[in-house]
């Protein structure tokens, strides 16, 4: 029997245990996860029409380049950097982010010293590439960011004429959210301040109280937000918290930021989504849709294992604050960005 192209495509798109992403080239839907092995995901949509994606690989830095973020599994990433055998960033390469600043590409990542591995040796490091395409050219090692504390999860954003750096410093027995302005993309000014420390029960675990993975988000009205992960990757209750500030406020002052007492995105036992967190934000190619990219697990009690990358559309409340909703189940068929 001869099968037409469209009919054949529809057969290829039948879900397998609700986990298979449709492979038809003309499909406009997808299902999560978009990457099965994808902890600490980050993606940006660049002006060239491509998404650049990164996730924790532990022993290297990889970049994915695609015009369809839902097809990461079929994209071959490029390894742009591997750690030295010794030194302060010789192991535990976590939470990379790629940014484009003033015509150059920068990758921020967490690294540690394998000969002295532990919280006390974790810092944020930077690579720079002046090529138009970050998949090409040479990456220059700009070294360690000069933070006040050791810490992880560096991120940056430009606003009101300033370049800001966010990260999660280890302070005493907990992890906080800190901010500073930057002299250049790898050097902080001497104005680092802590915006928030663990306060609520949902931000704490038996082993450690953690705020991490801070990410800047501009709202459609008069506020901006810092959305962070709280708890720990090994905890099923890992979730997202949020700070809000007026757009014209002094971002370096903790008093400028309103703390939300409850998580804004959290575990859904009903939908079998556990430990959702360590996120990023991106848009559709038109810029009209806003998407949350995050990792989660589909079973409880997995620790930090089996974290996959999910993509979920979010909207805005009438007051201009984000509405992330609840995590979608893996069987949900989603319209592509």
C-alpha positions as CSV (number, residue, x, y, z in Angstrom):
1,X,0.0,0.0,0.0
2,X,1.3,3.4,-0.9
3,X,1.3,5.9,1.9
4,X,1.1,9.7,1.1
5,X,3.7,12.0,2.6
6,X,1.3,13.7,5.0
7,X,-0.2,10.4,6.2
8,X,3.3,8.9,6.7
9,X,4.3,12.0,8.7
10,X,1.2,11.6,10.9
11,X,2.2,7.9,11.6
12,X,5.6,9.1,12.6
13,X,4.1,11.5,15.1
14,X,2.2,8.9,17.1
15,X,3.4,9.4,20.7
16,X,5.4,6.5,22.3
17,X,4.5,6.3,26.0
18,X,3.7,10.1,25.7
19,X,7.5,10.9,25.5
20,X,8.3,10.9,21.8
21,X,8.5,14.3,20.2
22,X,6.8,14.4,16.8
23,X,9.3,13.9,14.1
24,X,7.2,15.2,11.2
25,X,8.9,18.1,9.5
26,X,5.6,19.9,9.1
27,X,4.5,19.5,12.7
28,X,3.7,22.6,14.7
29,X,3.4,20.9,18.0
30,X,5.8,19.2,20.5
31,X,5.8,17.4,23.8
32,X,8.3,17.8,26.7
33,X,11.0,17.1,27.5
34,X,12.9,18.9,24.7
35,X,16.2,17.4,26.0
36,X,16.2,14.3,28.2
37,X,19.6,15.0,29.7
38,X,19.3,18.8,30.4
39,X,20.0,20.1,33.9
40,X,20.3,23.9,34.4
41,X,19.1,24.9,30.9
42,X,19.6,28.3,29.4
43,X,18.6,29.6,25.9
44,X,18.6,32.9,24.1
45,X,17.0,33.9,20.8
46,X,19.6,36.0,18.9
47,X,19.0,38.5,16.1
48,X,20.2,36.0,13.5
49,X,17.0,34.0,14.1
50,X,18.7,31.1,16.0
51,X,18.4,29.9,19.5
52,X,21.6,29.3,21.4
53,X,21.2,26.8,24.2
54,X,23.4,25.5,27.0
55,X,23.0,23.0,29.9
56,X,25.2,21.5,32.5
57,X,27.6,18.8,31.1
58,X,29.9,18.6,34.1
59,X,33.2,18.1,32.2
60,X,32.8,20.6,29.3
61,X,30.9,23.5,27.8
62,X,28.6,22.7,24.9
63,X,26.4,25.0,22.7
64,X,23.4,24.0,20.7
65,X,22.4,26.2,17.7
66,X,18.9,25.8,16.3
67,X,16.0,27.7,14.8
68,X,13.6,25.3,16.5
69,X,14.2,25.0,20.3
70,X,11.9,22.0,20.5
71,X,14.3,19.9,18.4
72,X,17.3,19.9,20.6
73,X,17.5,16.1,20.7
74,X,18.2,16.1,16.9
75,X,20.9,18.9,17.1
76,X,24.5,18.1,17.5
77,X,26.1,20.5,20.0
78,X,29.6,21.9,19.7
79,X,32.0,21.6,22.6
80,X,33.6,25.0,22.9
81,X,35.7,24.5,26.0
82,X,37.0,21.7,28.2
83,X,38.6,22.2,31.7
84,X,42.3,22.1,32.4
85,X,43.6,19.0,34.2
86,X,44.4,21.2,37.2
87,X,43.4,24.6,38.6
88,X,40.4,26.5,40.0
89,X,38.1,25.6,37.2
90,X,39.3,22.0,36.5
91,X,36.0,20.2,37.4
92,X,32.3,20.5,38.2
93,X,31.4,22.7,35.2
94,X,27.9,23.7,36.0
95,X,25.1,26.1,34.9
96,X,26.5,27.7,31.8
97,X,24.8,30.7,30.2
98,X,25.6,32.4,26.9
99,X,25.1,36.1,26.4
100,X,25.7,38.6,23.6
101,X,27.1,42.0,24.9
102,X,28.3,44.9,22.8
103,X,29.0,42.7,19.7
104,X,30.7,39.9,21.6
105,X,29.7,36.5,23.0
106,X,30.2,35.6,26.6
107,X,29.7,32.3,28.4
108,X,29.4,32.4,32.2
109,X,29.8,29.1,34.1
110,X,30.5,27.6,37.5
111,X,33.7,25.7,38.1
112,X,35.7,24.2,40.9
113,X,39.1,22.8,41.7
114,X,39.1,19.0,41.5
115,X,42.1,18.8,43.9
116,X,40.1,20.8,46.5
117,X,36.5,20.3,45.4
118,X,33.7,21.7,47.5
119,X,31.6,24.8,48.1
120,X,34.6,26.7,49.3
121,X,36.3,26.4,45.8
122,X,33.3,27.1,43.5
123,X,33.3,30.3,41.5
124,X,31.9,31.8,38.4
125,X,34.2,32.1,35.3
126,X,33.9,33.8,31.9
127,X,34.8,33.0,28.3
128,X,34.7,35.6,25.5
129,X,34.3,35.2,21.7
130,X,34.3,38.1,19.2
131,X,33.0,36.1,16.2
132,X,29.6,36.9,14.8
133,X,28.6,33.2,15.2
134,X,29.5,31.7,18.6
135,X,29.9,28.3,17.0
136,X,33.0,29.7,15.2
137,X,36.1,31.6,16.2
138,X,38.2,31.4,19.4
139,X,37.0,31.5,22.9
140,X,39.2,33.5,25.2
141,X,39.4,32.6,28.9
142,X,38.7,35.8,30.9
143,X,39.1,33.9,34.2
144,X,37.2,34.1,37.5
145,X,34.7,36.9,38.2
146,X,35.9,38.9,41.2
147,X,32.9,38.2,43.5
148,X,33.1,38.9,47.3
149,X,32.1,35.3,48.1
150,X,32.6,31.9,46.5
151,X,29.4,30.9,44.8
152,X,27.6,29.7,41.7
153,X,25.1,30.4,38.9
154,X,26.4,33.7,37.4
155,X,24.0,35.6,35.2
156,X,24.0,39.1,33.7
157,X,21.6,41.7,32.3
158,X,21.8,45.2,30.9
159,X,19.3,47.8,32.2
160,X,19.1,51.6,32.7
161,X,22.6,52.0,31.1
162,X,24.3,49.6,33.5
163,X,25.5,46.0,33.2
164,X,24.5,43.9,36.2
165,X,25.8,40.6,37.5
166,X,23.7,38.2,39.6
167,X,24.9,35.0,41.3
168,X,24.3,32.8,44.3
169,X,27.0,33.3,47.0
170,X,27.7,30.8,49.7
171,X,27.3,32.9,52.9
172,X,27.9,31.0,56.2
173,X,25.6,27.9,56.1
174,X,23.3,29.1,53.3
175,X,23.1,30.4,49.7
176,X,21.8,33.8,48.9
177,X,21.1,36.1,45.9
178,X,23.6,38.9,45.2
179,X,24.0,41.6,42.6
180,X,26.7,44.0,41.5
181,X,27.3,46.4,38.6
182,X,30.1,45.5,36.1
183,X,33.1,47.4,34.9
184,X,33.3,45.1,31.9
185,X,31.7,41.7,31.2
186,X,34.2,39.9,33.4
187,X,34.9,42.4,36.2
188,X,32.6,43.6,38.9
189,X,32.6,47.1,40.5
190,X,33.0,47.3,44.2
191,X,29.3,47.6,45.0
192,X,28.2,44.0,45.4
193,X,25.2,43.6,47.7
194,X,23.0,40.7,48.9
195,X,19.3,41.0,48.0
196,X,17.8,38.0,49.6
197,X,18.7,35.0,51.9
198,X,16.6,31.9,52.6
199,X,13.6,32.9,54.7
200,X,10.6,30.7,54.0
201,X,10.3,26.9,54.7
202,X,9.9,26.1,51.0
203,X,13.4,27.7,50.4
204,X,15.0,25.3,52.9
205,X,16.0,21.6,53.0
206,X,17.3,19.5,55.9
207,X,20.8,19.7,54.5
208,X,21.0,23.3,53.4
209,X,19.0,26.5,52.8
210,X,19.5,27.6,49.2
211,X,18.6,30.4,46.9
212,X,20.3,30.0,43.5
213,X,20.0,30.4,39.7
214,X,18.8,34.1,39.8
215,X,17.4,35.3,36.4
216,X,16.3,38.8,35.4
217,X,12.9,39.3,33.8
218,X,11.5,42.6,32.5
219,X,7.7,43.0,33.0
220,X,5.3,44.7,30.5
221,X,4.4,47.4,33.0
222,X,6.4,49.3,35.7
223,X,8.2,46.4,37.3
224,X,11.2,44.1,36.7
225,X,11.8,40.7,38.4
226,X,14.5,38.4,39.7
227,X,13.2,34.8,39.6
228,X,15.4,32.3,41.5
229,X,15.4,28.7,42.4
230,X,14.9,27.6,46.0
231,X,15.5,24.5,47.9
232,X,18.0,22.1,46.3
233,X,18.2,20.0,43.1
234,X,18.0,16.8,45.1
235,X,14.7,17.9,46.7
236,X,11.4,17.2,44.9
237,X,10.2,20.6,46.4
238,X,12.8,22.6,44.4
239,X,10.8,25.5,43.0
240,X,10.9,29.1,41.8
241,X,10.7,32.2,44.0
242,X,10.5,35.8,42.9
243,X,11.6,39.4,43.8
244,X,10.0,42.5,42.2
245,X,11.3,46.0,41.8
246,X,10.2,49.2,40.2
247,X,12.0,49.8,36.9
248,X,13.5,53.1,38.1
249,X,14.6,51.9,41.5
250,X,18.2,51.3,42.7
251,X,18.6,47.6,42.0
252,X,21.6,47.4,44.3
253,X,19.5,48.0,47.4
254,X,17.7,45.1,48.9
255,X,14.9,47.5,50.0
256,X,14.1,48.1,46.3
257,X,12.9,44.5,45.9
258,X,9.7,43.1,47.2
259,X,10.0,39.4,48.3
260,X,7.1,37.1,47.4
261,X,6.3,34.8,50.3
262,X,5.2,31.8,48.2
263,X,6.7,29.9,45.3
264,X,5.6,31.1,41.9
265,X,6.3,27.8,40.1
266,X,6.4,24.5,42.0
267,X,6.1,20.7,42.0
268,X,2.9,19.1,40.6
269,X,2.3,15.6,41.9
270,X,-0.8,15.4,39.8
271,X,1.2,16.1,36.6
272,X,4.2,14.0,37.8
273,X,6.6,17.0,37.6
274,X,9.1,17.0,40.5
275,X,11.8,19.6,41.4
276,X,11.0,22.2,38.7
277,X,13.6,24.9,38.6
278,X,16.9,26.4,37.4
279,X,15.3,28.2,34.6
280,X,15.7,30.8,31.9
281,X,13.4,32.9,29.8
282,X,13.1,33.3,26.0
283,X,10.5,34.3,23.4
284,X,9.0,33.0,20.2
285,X,10.7,34.3,17.0
286,X,8.0,37.0,16.8
287,X,8.7,38.1,20.4
288,X,5.0,37.8,21.1
289,X,5.1,34.7,23.2
290,X,7.1,34.3,26.4
291,X,8.5,30.9,27.3
292,X,10.0,29.5,30.6
293,X,12.7,26.9,30.1
294,X,13.6,24.8,33.1
295,X,14.6,21.3,34.3
296,X,12.5,18.8,36.2
297,X,12.1,15.1,37.0
298,X,9.2,12.8,36.2
299,X,9.6,10.7,39.3
300,X,10.0,11.5,43.0
301,X,13.1,10.7,45.0
302,X,15.6,10.8,42.2
303,X,18.0,13.2,43.9
304,X,19.7,15.4,41.2
305,X,19.5,12.6,38.6
306,X,17.4,12.5,35.5
307,X,16.8,16.2,35.2
308,X,15.3,17.0,31.7
309,X,14.8,20.3,30.0
310,X,11.2,21.4,29.6
311,X,9.7,24.4,27.8
312,X,6.5,26.0,28.9
313,X,4.6,29.2,27.7
314,X,3.8,31.8,30.4
315,X,1.6,34.9,30.4
316,X,1.2,38.0,32.5
317,X,-1.3,39.0,35.2
318,X,-3.3,42.2,34.7
319,X,-0.8,43.9,37.1
320,X,2.1,43.1,34.8
321,X,3.5,40.3,37.0
322,X,4.3,36.9,35.4
323,X,1.9,34.0,35.6
324,X,3.9,30.8,35.2
325,X,1.0,28.5,36.0
326,X,1.7,24.9,37.0
327,X,4.2,22.5,35.3
328,X,2.6,20.8,32.4
329,X,2.5,16.9,32.2
330,X,4.8,15.2,29.7
331,X,1.8,14.0,27.7
332,X,0.5,17.5,27.0
333,X,0.7,18.4,23.3
334,X,2.0,21.9,23.0
335,X,1.9,24.4,20.1
336,X,5.4,25.3,19.1
337,X,6.8,28.9,19.8
